[in-house]
Amino acid sequence: MLAFGGSVSSAGRRRIASRWAVVMADKSKIYEVDFFRWFKDRLKDKGLQFSQCGFKLGQGLGSRHDINLETGFWKEPNYSANKPPRWLYQIEPDGAGWKAVNPAGGALNLGAINASQEDKAGVVFRLVPLVRQEMNDYFQDDSLEVHALFVFHGATPQGSSAEPFHFDPGSGAMKFKGAALPYLLAGLLGVQPREHEVEVSIAGTPRPLTYGEVIDALAADITVSPEGGATGAIPVYDLSDQAEFERLKKDIADAWKAAGPVAPLAAAAGSGLEDEEDEAADDDEIVAPASLHIPEMSDLLGIDSAVYRQINAALASGKRHIMLYGPPGTGKTTLARHIATVLTGGKWTLVTGSSDWTSQDIIGGYQPVGSGSVAFIPGVLLRRFDRPLIIDELNRCDIDKVIGPLFTVLSGQQTTLPYRLDIEDKDSLQYVILPESKPSAAAHEFAPGLHWRLVATINSIDKASLYQMSYALARRFGWVYVDAPRDTAGFMEAFLRKEDPTWAGPAAGAPCPLASFWEAINSVRVIGPAPIIDAIKAVQAMEDDAAFFAAPTPSMKEALLDAVDMVLLPMLDGIVVQDAEFLAGKAIEVFGLDAAQGERIKTRMASVAV
């Protein structure tokens, strides 16, 4: 009996469900979105991007891309297999188990990306399993979808806006634009819990099929051959499991580290003409979030849950712009990037405040354009007025002067700039900044995109010596204080566990001298985890078997003192003499220093005191 036949069209795509297919609802946390944010953020620092192939249309496939459920392949293979919106794979019964079958029979195109900018260093494809129930009868359920990840060492070669990848699941070889394309890592991403189950009809007999069985069958049939690694079955990462999510991030970081520095990108030499957009290719448009909720960032240790609660409360209450302030080293910049990434899918601009800034740097102004001419040139904000602008260490610039022209805009009204559209015509229209999005903005109008907002950071320790923000301008932001961890020993334990998952952890009641010293420092001048992490790494570089939760050995004492000199003393410059004496005494106590070492720390502390 044919339970399901024919094809599934993009126009009339239907959810496959009947008495033969019972999908079990599952509310488990899936970490794929968290991974995408992490990976895009990591690549952004390298000037690179990550593509999600086939995600643009949601569950749609695009015009003419239909799946034939009688053949278990594309309805029009000659058309769809060229730049497929999905990677199709067949799943068949194999005795008591299941096996995967490549319907293409060999190498095939997986999907296409926009390679016109020569900046893509990772891609994920949507793999759709088609379950054979009997001859000429395949079953499709969207909840069985698996995602295939490939990570490259630097950017893929420049190509068109819809350049396909050619991959051989039998050998693991990949080609791009006809040439071999090495990759550092590949993996199947599980986006359902392994126990997630559907019921299929095999020759008329109901039979359960779990997501784990599907992804294991695929892994057994797909071979990968990463550069510098062994050829073998493609690894599986179960992204319903946080430990697997962390393993994936570590594997990528390790692969990049082992491969060495990325070669500089070649300058793009494009024609200046845009290729017609392909439905199957990825796009670089800003992706609107499902909600304004900012989830906690698992990679950023030491952030109190109250910080996320306040950020979300500010956004929910209508505050469009966020100010993160607090001691140095608490993760404010990383958190600002996280906020912007969540709200736009990774499309944001970051600049660091400078005392040399004027409003021309941020807003714009008249500048020479050659041949003796002068014209209005937009600043960094107006050039990318469609996405968040992150201003790190905002109080290092003259805040009111630099973003003063935005004051009226932040209040919900347009502002007129003292610059004309045609500088030679005294009656020419002046440029204006609108407070809201306007799709049909005139040539003299700058309108923010729907996703534009300001996310800024301020180091509270510098607020007395650097520029101040007026109360009127401050009211336009939602302010969130990012403090140092209250439990210094707990932070150090969490960091060391993250660095070495095999570490058994501290013994009950074990001392943590560095955490105790950090706590003492915070009673004088609060510093965040960043310099403490630097101190930990410095100690580890000098002491092979560094034990942070134990009474220091003689060599460990020397390493701790060196780390104080290298990392922590510069953070204490300008403390008063009494505080310097207190910290020297605390170091002698918690590190167990001898007389000579005690004199050394006293001298060092005195050198930074006033």
Secondary structure, 3 states (H helix, E strand, C coil): CCCCCCEECCCCCCCCCECCECCCCCCCCCCHHHHHHHHHHHHHCCCCEEEEECCCCCCCCCCCCCEECCCCEECCHHHHCCCCCCEEEEEEEECCEEEEECCCCCCEEEEEECCCCCCEEEEEEEEEEEEEEECCEEEECHHHCEEEEEECCCCCCCCCCCEEEEECCCCCCEEECCEECCCCEEEEEECCCCCCEEEEEECCEEEEEEHHHHHHHHHHHCEECCCCCCCEECCEEECCCHHHHHHHHHHHHHHHHHHCCCCCCCCCCCCCCCCCCCCCECCCCCCCCCCCCCCCCCCCCCCCHHHHHHHHHHHHCCCCEEEEEECCCCCHHHHHHHHHHHHHCCCCEEEECCCCCCHHHHCEEEEEEECCEEEEEECHHHHCCCCCEEEECHHHCCHHHHHHHHHHHHCCCCEEEEEECCCCCCCCCEEEECCCCCCCCCCCEECCCCCCCEEEEEEHHHCCCCCCCCHHHHCCEEEEECCCCCCHHHHHHHHHHHHCCCCCCCCCCCCCHHHHHHHHHHHHCCCCHHHHHHHHHHHHHHCCCCCCCCCCCHHHHHHHHHHHHHHHHHHHCCECHHHHHHHHHHHHHHHCCCHHHHHHHHHHHHHHEC
